[in-house]
Structure formats: C-alpha cells, structure tokens
Amino acid sequence: MLVSMSAVLLLGLPIWFLLRIRYLRWADALLCGAFGFLLSRTVAAPVVQGLLDGVNGFLGQLRF
C-alpha cells in the first residue's frame, strides 16, 4: 500500500504539472486514468505489479 501511494504521488505530480502548463488537457488525463483502472483489472496487472516491485526493489538498494 505504501509503494502504491508513493507511485500515485510520483506519477500524479508530473500530470499536475503538465495540466498546469496547459500541455496536457483534462480529457487526456481522464483517459489515462481510465486506462489505468481498466488495465488493473486485466491479466497484465500482475506483470505490471511485478515490474513496479522490481523497480522499487532496485531503487530501494541505491545508496547516496
């Protein structure tokens, strides 16, 4: 749950910025959101979740 909320915030900030500079229209953002919800209900959802978990694991091992 924590990773999901972090991903939502990290992906939501660029969308907000693009909407703010008028590069992305509201219809585009709603279409992308609807696609994400529909994708989460398909067979591809475990693959996407595994990919996000792998990226999260990689980023978690980085030390600055």
QUIPE-V136082 format. One record per helix or strand. SS is the DSSP state (helix for helix, strand for strand). FROM is the first residue (numbers start at 0). TO is the last residue. Records with the same first field share a line. If there is no record, write none. Layout:
SS->FROM-TO, FROM-TO
//
This chain:
helix->1-19, 25-38, 44-60
//
